[in-house]
Amino acid sequence: MKKEKYSFEFHRFDDKSELGNEQKKVVDEALEISKKAYAPYSTFKVGAAVQLENGEIFSSSNQENAAYPVGICAERGLLAYVNANYPNIKIEKLAVSTPNVNFPLPPCGMCRQYILEIEKKQKSSIELILSGNEGEVFVLESAKDLLPLHFTDEFLG
């Protein structure tokens, strides 16, 4: 047996004031929309914002449902909308944020897989910017960093 260790590189900022202007704008949009989340069951509000290659920014929040599987994460709801309405415009940045904690919020496993599918479709990585209400911000080059053993179409035969 051989034991392997997985690690990845990312940029760590003390707070969002250290980010570039475009990154800051996307993070601010994600945090602002998170306050509009419909989260009566978990009370955990999440916002996501994307910047497209043409500079447009879109945002969305998580939407819960009493029948839990019916709810949708902010990231997947937003990416589905953008993919349906702007299928030929690349997503450059995706920010995920919440007012609930003061540390970087990573996407859940399903969202990580969904982001990877969008990266595959557009044949380019999406910069991920992860933040909380305040404090540190993490910037990653791709969702591949968060999901190293991801499922791909290569497994489908």
Secondary structure, DSSP 8 states (H G I E B T S, - for coil): ----------EEESSGGGS-HHHHHHHHHHHHHHTT-B-TTT----EEEEEETTS-EEEEE-B--SSGGG-B-HHHHHHHHHHHH-TTS-EEEEEEE-SS-SS-----HHHHHHHHHHHHHHTS--EEEEE-SSS-EEEES-GGGT-TT---GGGG-
